[in-house]
Each structure stands twice: as C-alpha cells, then as structure tokens.
Amino acid sequence: MFQDVELYIPFATRMSPDAEALPEKIAAYLESTGLITSPENMKRYLSWQLEDLAGRFYPEARGDDMMVGALSQTFVFTFDDIFDGPVGTDPAAAYRICHEMARLVRRSEEGINEKPTYPIGELWLDYRRRCNEGMSAAWRLRTARHWEQYFLAYVMEATIRKLDAVLDVPTYTAMRRIAIGTNTVLATAEHCGHFEAPPEVHETLWLREVCEIAADVVTITNDLQSLEKDLRNNEMNNFVLLFVREHDCSERRAIEKLQELTEIRVKRFIQLESKADTLCRSLGIDAEGREGTHKFLGAARSLMKGNYDWGNSSDRYSATGSEYVKQSPYIDDRVSEGARML
C-alpha cells in the first residue's frame, strides 16, 4: 500500500462538525433512491469514508450544505469507478454515458427537466439542483463549463486506454487537470461556504494557476495512494509509473521525485496566495469580493490537505479496497448501471 508517503502540504487540518452524521444520512439517501440495494455494496461504499472527505473539503458546511458536499463526492467516486470496468476501454460506450451527462448539464441550465438514461444521472441532477441554490449566474455558467469538461475527459481517457497509449508527463498532467475534477470540488466549496470569488478573479491567469496547482497536488496524491488499485485495473498512466519510465529510475526514486515536485508546487501556491490582496486592489475588487477570493484560496488549501489526509486512511486505497477491486472494479448495483449498458 502507498498510504504512508509523506508529502509537503503544510496546511491546517479542518473538518466540519456535521460530517459525523453523514454516513447514516447518505446511506438512507442511497437506499431510498434505490441506487444501492444490497448490504454488501453499502458496506463497500461506507468503507470509502466519503463523509470524512466531504467534511475536510467543506469544513464550513453545516446541515443541508454538508449533504450537498456528500452528494458531490458520492457522485464523483461512483461515476469514476464505472470507467474502471469495460466502459473505460470502449470510447463509444464512454461517449454515450458522458455525452448524456454533458447534455444534462446544458439542459439543467436551460431549465429543461430531462429523465436520465443512467441512474447515476439522477444523483448528479439532485446534487446540481441543490448546489445551484443561492449561486450567481456567473457561478452557474462557470461550473457548467467545468462539469462538461469533466465528463468528456472520460471519453479522452477511454480512447487512451483503447490505444494502449502511455502518455508523457506534460501531456498526462494537462489531461488530469481536467479529469481530476478539482474545479467542481472548489465550486461546491463556494456553495457550501456561502461565498464566491468574483468572476473577474476567476478569469485571471493568477487564479487559473492556483487551480492548476491544486489539481496537480491532488493528482500526485491520488496516484500515489491508488497505485496498487491502478495496477490491478491495468492503468499504466499514473504519475509514479510515468516517472519510472521517463527518468529510467526505480519506483522508490520516482516517489521521491514526486515528493520533491509536490513541495515545489505547494510553495508556488503559497507564493501566489501572498499576492491576492495586490491583485484584488489592481482589479478594484470590493471588500466582499476580496473576502470571497481569500475564502476560495482557503478552499484550495482544504482540497489539497483534505484529499491527502483522507486518502491516507480510507479503505478505498487499503488492502480492503484492493480486495473489493478484485471482485469488481465498481459497486455492482443500480448506481453503476451504466457500466453494464454497453
């Protein structure tokens, strides 16, 4: 297992006190909607400890907002696992699912109610309806774009697997910045924390670099912690394996290089963070906008730190999780029904 690799992410650990009640609430939700029907599948889902992850990602969330955070992570992980099965190597099948999800994004923003073909689409629509509440038109437009990009990235990954392509590190990095889904996590943090960074700040190269760093750190962390899971799924595009190949080095040395890269990226984040007030003054951002910008930076900190701490303890990447993957790469229940609709 690779859940004990030390990474330089020197941010405070934060946790919503309402996360503790989430397992019972989310289990009741998944059962009542019929998305998970068997005790064994529910046990597998609960072993991931997504309530812990949601509490770390959204430390400001309380009550219903905490449920929105939990739904977002439940969707992302169950959706991702679908592509660890046959769909993940079949670009046409991946496109059918992902194009429908992208269409749901557009339709929901147009106010058109459309019944999803795939049950997991119902979960996403419920999350999106809740998350849209109280958010600006600019936020909705930006996040719709991010969700479409996220969904269609799975088709790109399926074509890569179909072609047995092993990417170089820069290409892999660029792809994962979209596919890792960190922009959607940060957008959910804005909803759960009742703030927004101003739209003009979101369009700066400064904030785009902040978001790229967060995506890189989360990808490195995920690739280290999920290496054994990826190997079981014959997934060769993983930072550790790519570093071994490109640097002609041992696995141990590749991990050391990734530790060094993480420290470089995090220190760059801290440097960028120190320029927030100067940027806001230059753009004429008011006090509320400056506060939203600083809270967004805090959300990025919680994202990087929370993902790392959660992954070090979650059974998703432990020996228990590895045994589940041997049985099936995804939860074989209604929530993953798209995995069997080839």
TAQUI-V101342 format. One record per residue. N is the residue number from 1. SS is DSSP state (h for helix, s for strand, l for the rest). PSI is psi in whole degrees, 0 to 359 (none if undefined). OMEGA is omega in whole degrees, -180 to 180 (* if undefined). Layout:
BEGIN
n=N ss=SS psi=PSI omega=OMEGA
n=N ss=SS psi=PSI omega=OMEGA
END
This chain:
BEGIN
n=1 ss=l psi=152 omega=-178
n=2 ss=l psi=44 omega=-179
n=3 ss=l psi=11 omega=-178
n=4 ss=l psi=19 omega=179
n=5 ss=l psi=124 omega=-178
n=6 ss=l psi=130 omega=178
n=7 ss=l psi=147 omega=-180
n=8 ss=l psi=95 omega=175
n=9 ss=l psi=78 omega=-168
n=10 ss=l psi=48 omega=-178
n=11 ss=l psi=155 omega=-179
n=12 ss=l psi=142 omega=174
n=13 ss=l psi=127 omega=179
n=14 ss=l psi=147 omega=-177
n=15 ss=l psi=133 omega=175
n=16 ss=l psi=132 omega=177
n=17 ss=h psi=342 omega=-179
n=18 ss=h psi=356 omega=-179
n=19 ss=h psi=331 omega=-176
n=20 ss=h psi=328 omega=-178
n=21 ss=h psi=356 omega=-173
n=22 ss=h psi=320 omega=-176
n=23 ss=h psi=314 omega=-180
n=24 ss=h psi=319 omega=-178
n=25 ss=h psi=314 omega=-176
n=26 ss=h psi=326 omega=176
n=27 ss=h psi=317 omega=178
n=28 ss=h psi=321 omega=179
n=29 ss=h psi=312 omega=-177
n=30 ss=h psi=325 omega=177
n=31 ss=h psi=316 omega=-177
n=32 ss=h psi=330 omega=178
n=33 ss=l psi=355 omega=179
n=34 ss=l psi=15 omega=-178
n=35 ss=l psi=326 omega=173
n=36 ss=l psi=123 omega=-171
n=37 ss=l psi=341 omega=-176
n=38 ss=l psi=147 omega=178
n=39 ss=h psi=323 omega=-179
n=40 ss=h psi=319 omega=178
n=41 ss=h psi=323 omega=177
n=42 ss=h psi=322 omega=178
n=43 ss=h psi=318 omega=178
n=44 ss=h psi=314 omega=180
n=45 ss=h psi=312 omega=-177
n=46 ss=h psi=334 omega=179
n=47 ss=h psi=340 omega=179
n=48 ss=l psi=340 omega=179
n=49 ss=l psi=46 omega=-179
n=50 ss=h psi=340 omega=174
n=51 ss=h psi=325 omega=177
n=52 ss=h psi=317 omega=179
n=53 ss=h psi=314 omega=-180
n=54 ss=h psi=320 omega=179
n=55 ss=h psi=327 omega=179
n=56 ss=h psi=321 omega=179
n=57 ss=h psi=324 omega=-172
n=58 ss=l psi=64 omega=-175
n=59 ss=l psi=340 omega=179
n=60 ss=l psi=350 omega=-173
n=61 ss=l psi=141 omega=176
n=62 ss=l psi=150 omega=173
n=63 ss=l psi=235 omega=-177
n=64 ss=h psi=327 omega=178
n=65 ss=h psi=324 omega=179
n=66 ss=h psi=325 omega=177
n=67 ss=h psi=322 omega=176
n=68 ss=h psi=315 omega=178
n=69 ss=h psi=319 omega=180
n=70 ss=h psi=319 omega=179
n=71 ss=h psi=321 omega=-179
n=72 ss=h psi=316 omega=-179
n=73 ss=h psi=326 omega=176
n=74 ss=h psi=315 omega=179
n=75 ss=h psi=309 omega=-173
n=76 ss=h psi=315 omega=-175
n=77 ss=h psi=321 omega=178
n=78 ss=h psi=323 omega=177
n=79 ss=h psi=315 omega=-179
n=80 ss=h psi=319 omega=-176
n=81 ss=h psi=334 omega=177
n=82 ss=h psi=324 omega=-174
n=83 ss=l psi=3 omega=169
n=84 ss=l psi=351 omega=176
n=85 ss=l psi=198 omega=-177
n=86 ss=h psi=328 omega=180
n=87 ss=h psi=327 omega=-177
n=88 ss=h psi=348 omega=176
n=89 ss=h psi=13 omega=-179
n=90 ss=l psi=93 omega=-175
n=91 ss=h psi=323 omega=-179
n=92 ss=h psi=316 omega=178
n=93 ss=h psi=318 omega=178
n=94 ss=h psi=320 omega=-180
n=95 ss=h psi=320 omega=-179
n=96 ss=h psi=315 omega=-180
n=97 ss=h psi=312 omega=-172
n=98 ss=h psi=326 omega=176
n=99 ss=h psi=321 omega=177
n=100 ss=h psi=318 omega=179
n=101 ss=h psi=319 omega=178
n=102 ss=h psi=323 omega=178
n=103 ss=h psi=322 omega=177
n=104 ss=h psi=323 omega=178
n=105 ss=h psi=309 omega=-177
n=106 ss=h psi=316 omega=-178
n=107 ss=h psi=318 omega=-179
n=108 ss=h psi=325 omega=179
n=109 ss=h psi=337 omega=177
n=110 ss=l psi=359 omega=-180
n=111 ss=l psi=19 omega=-179
n=112 ss=l psi=122 omega=178
n=113 ss=l psi=121 omega=-179
n=114 ss=l psi=133 omega=-180
n=115 ss=l psi=119 omega=-179
n=116 ss=l psi=147 omega=173
n=117 ss=l psi=323 omega=-174
n=118 ss=l psi=131 omega=-177
n=119 ss=h psi=326 omega=-179
n=120 ss=h psi=337 omega=175
n=121 ss=h psi=328 omega=178
n=122 ss=h psi=321 omega=178
n=123 ss=h psi=315 omega=-180
n=124 ss=h psi=318 omega=-180
n=125 ss=h psi=322 omega=178
n=126 ss=h psi=315 omega=176
n=127 ss=h psi=311 omega=-175
n=128 ss=h psi=319 omega=179
n=129 ss=h psi=314 omega=-180
n=130 ss=h psi=319 omega=-174
n=131 ss=h psi=331 omega=180
n=132 ss=h psi=337 omega=-174
n=133 ss=l psi=125 omega=176
n=134 ss=l psi=1 omega=-177
n=135 ss=l psi=155 omega=-176
n=136 ss=l psi=164 omega=176
n=137 ss=h psi=323 omega=179
n=138 ss=h psi=318 omega=178
n=139 ss=h psi=315 omega=-178
n=140 ss=h psi=319 omega=179
n=141 ss=h psi=314 omega=-180
n=142 ss=h psi=314 omega=-176
n=143 ss=h psi=329 omega=174
n=144 ss=h psi=318 omega=178
n=145 ss=h psi=317 omega=-180
n=146 ss=h psi=319 omega=180
n=147 ss=h psi=319 omega=178
n=148 ss=h psi=315 omega=180
n=149 ss=h psi=319 omega=179
n=150 ss=h psi=312 omega=-178
n=151 ss=h psi=313 omega=-176
n=152 ss=h psi=341 omega=175
n=153 ss=h psi=333 omega=178
n=154 ss=h psi=329 omega=176
n=155 ss=h psi=317 omega=177
n=156 ss=h psi=316 omega=180
n=157 ss=h psi=323 omega=179
n=158 ss=h psi=321 omega=178
n=159 ss=h psi=323 omega=178
n=160 ss=h psi=316 omega=179
n=161 ss=h psi=319 omega=-180
n=162 ss=h psi=323 omega=-179
n=163 ss=l psi=1 omega=-176
n=164 ss=l psi=38 omega=-177
n=165 ss=l psi=134 omega=173
n=166 ss=l psi=120 omega=-172
n=167 ss=l psi=158 omega=168
n=168 ss=l psi=165 omega=-173
n=169 ss=h psi=314 omega=179
n=170 ss=h psi=319 omega=180
n=171 ss=h psi=317 omega=179
n=172 ss=h psi=318 omega=180
n=173 ss=h psi=313 omega=-179
n=174 ss=h psi=319 omega=180
n=175 ss=h psi=316 omega=-176
n=176 ss=h psi=335 omega=177
n=177 ss=h psi=334 omega=176
n=178 ss=h psi=312 omega=-170
n=179 ss=h psi=337 omega=-177
n=180 ss=l psi=338 omega=172
n=181 ss=l psi=17 omega=-177
n=182 ss=h psi=331 omega=178
n=183 ss=h psi=325 omega=179
n=184 ss=h psi=327 omega=177
n=185 ss=h psi=315 omega=-180
n=186 ss=h psi=323 omega=177
n=187 ss=h psi=320 omega=177
n=188 ss=h psi=325 omega=177
n=189 ss=h psi=323 omega=177
n=190 ss=h psi=315 omega=178
n=191 ss=h psi=309 omega=-175
n=192 ss=h psi=332 omega=180
n=193 ss=h psi=0 omega=179
n=194 ss=l psi=51 omega=176
n=195 ss=l psi=166 omega=170
n=196 ss=l psi=137 omega=166
n=197 ss=l psi=140 omega=-176
n=198 ss=l psi=147 omega=-178
n=199 ss=h psi=325 omega=180
n=200 ss=h psi=331 omega=175
n=201 ss=h psi=321 omega=179
n=202 ss=h psi=334 omega=-178
n=203 ss=l psi=6 omega=178
n=204 ss=l psi=152 omega=174
n=205 ss=h psi=330 omega=179
n=206 ss=h psi=308 omega=-178
n=207 ss=h psi=329 omega=177
n=208 ss=h psi=321 omega=177
n=209 ss=h psi=321 omega=175
n=210 ss=h psi=313 omega=-179
n=211 ss=h psi=324 omega=177
n=212 ss=h psi=319 omega=178
n=213 ss=h psi=314 omega=179
n=214 ss=h psi=318 omega=179
n=215 ss=h psi=318 omega=-180
n=216 ss=h psi=315 omega=-178
n=217 ss=h psi=318 omega=178
n=218 ss=h psi=321 omega=179
n=219 ss=h psi=315 omega=178
n=220 ss=h psi=312 omega=179
n=221 ss=h psi=311 omega=-179
n=222 ss=h psi=318 omega=-178
n=223 ss=h psi=327 omega=175
n=224 ss=h psi=310 omega=-174
n=225 ss=h psi=333 omega=-177
n=226 ss=l psi=14 omega=-175
n=227 ss=h psi=313 omega=-179
n=228 ss=h psi=320 omega=177
n=229 ss=h psi=317 omega=179
n=230 ss=h psi=320 omega=180
n=231 ss=h psi=322 omega=178
n=232 ss=h psi=329 omega=180
n=233 ss=l psi=11 omega=180
n=234 ss=l psi=34 omega=178
n=235 ss=l psi=107 omega=-175
n=236 ss=l psi=349 omega=177
n=237 ss=l psi=90 omega=-178
n=238 ss=l psi=138 omega=-176
n=239 ss=h psi=319 omega=-178
n=240 ss=h psi=310 omega=-177
n=241 ss=h psi=324 omega=179
n=242 ss=h psi=323 omega=177
n=243 ss=h psi=321 omega=176
n=244 ss=h psi=316 omega=-177
n=245 ss=h psi=311 omega=-174
n=246 ss=h psi=328 omega=-177
n=247 ss=h psi=0 omega=180
n=248 ss=l psi=54 omega=-175
n=249 ss=l psi=177 omega=179
n=250 ss=l psi=165 omega=176
n=251 ss=h psi=320 omega=179
n=252 ss=h psi=316 omega=-180
n=253 ss=h psi=325 omega=177
n=254 ss=h psi=319 omega=179
n=255 ss=h psi=319 omega=177
n=256 ss=h psi=319 omega=178
n=257 ss=h psi=323 omega=178
n=258 ss=h psi=326 omega=174
n=259 ss=h psi=317 omega=179
n=260 ss=h psi=317 omega=180
n=261 ss=h psi=320 omega=179
n=262 ss=h psi=316 omega=180
n=263 ss=h psi=319 omega=178
n=264 ss=h psi=314 omega=-177
n=265 ss=h psi=319 omega=-179
n=266 ss=h psi=320 omega=178
n=267 ss=h psi=325 omega=175
n=268 ss=h psi=320 omega=176
n=269 ss=h psi=313 omega=-179
n=270 ss=h psi=321 omega=177
n=271 ss=h psi=314 omega=178
n=272 ss=h psi=319 omega=-179
n=273 ss=h psi=323 omega=-178
n=274 ss=l psi=346 omega=-178
n=275 ss=l psi=5 omega=-174
n=276 ss=h psi=312 omega=-176
n=277 ss=h psi=321 omega=179
n=278 ss=h psi=316 omega=179
n=279 ss=h psi=314 omega=-178
n=280 ss=h psi=320 omega=177
n=281 ss=h psi=319 omega=-179
n=282 ss=h psi=328 omega=-179
n=283 ss=h psi=357 omega=-179
n=284 ss=l psi=32 omega=-179
n=285 ss=l psi=135 omega=-179
n=286 ss=l psi=178 omega=-174
n=287 ss=h psi=317 omega=179
n=288 ss=h psi=319 omega=179
n=289 ss=h psi=323 omega=177
n=290 ss=h psi=320 omega=178
n=291 ss=h psi=318 omega=178
n=292 ss=h psi=322 omega=178
n=293 ss=h psi=315 omega=179
n=294 ss=h psi=323 omega=178
n=295 ss=h psi=326 omega=177
n=296 ss=h psi=319 omega=176
n=297 ss=h psi=321 omega=176
n=298 ss=h psi=323 omega=177
n=299 ss=h psi=322 omega=178
n=300 ss=h psi=322 omega=175
n=301 ss=h psi=311 omega=-180
n=302 ss=h psi=325 omega=178
n=303 ss=h psi=308 omega=-178
n=304 ss=h psi=312 omega=-178
n=305 ss=h psi=316 omega=-178
n=306 ss=h psi=319 omega=178
n=307 ss=h psi=318 omega=-180
n=308 ss=h psi=310 omega=-178
n=309 ss=h psi=318 omega=179
n=310 ss=h psi=313 omega=-177
n=311 ss=h psi=335 omega=179
n=312 ss=l psi=343 omega=-177
n=313 ss=l psi=343 omega=-176
n=314 ss=l psi=140 omega=176
n=315 ss=h psi=353 omega=176
n=316 ss=h psi=327 omega=-176
n=317 ss=h psi=11 omega=-179
n=318 ss=l psi=183 omega=176
n=319 ss=h psi=325 omega=177
n=320 ss=h psi=313 omega=178
n=321 ss=h psi=323 omega=179
n=322 ss=h psi=322 omega=178
n=323 ss=h psi=320 omega=177
n=324 ss=h psi=317 omega=-179
n=325 ss=h psi=325 omega=177
n=326 ss=h psi=321 omega=-179
n=327 ss=h psi=316 omega=179
n=328 ss=l psi=138 omega=180
n=329 ss=l psi=347 omega=-180
n=330 ss=l psi=163 omega=175
n=331 ss=l psi=113 omega=-173
n=332 ss=l psi=77 omega=-178
n=333 ss=l psi=185 omega=-176
n=334 ss=h psi=329 omega=-180
n=335 ss=h psi=334 omega=-180
n=336 ss=h psi=25 omega=-174
n=337 ss=h psi=329 omega=179
n=338 ss=h psi=336 omega=-179
n=339 ss=h psi=339 omega=-178
n=340 ss=h psi=1 omega=-176
n=341 ss=l psi=66 omega=-178
n=342 ss=l psi=none omega=*
END
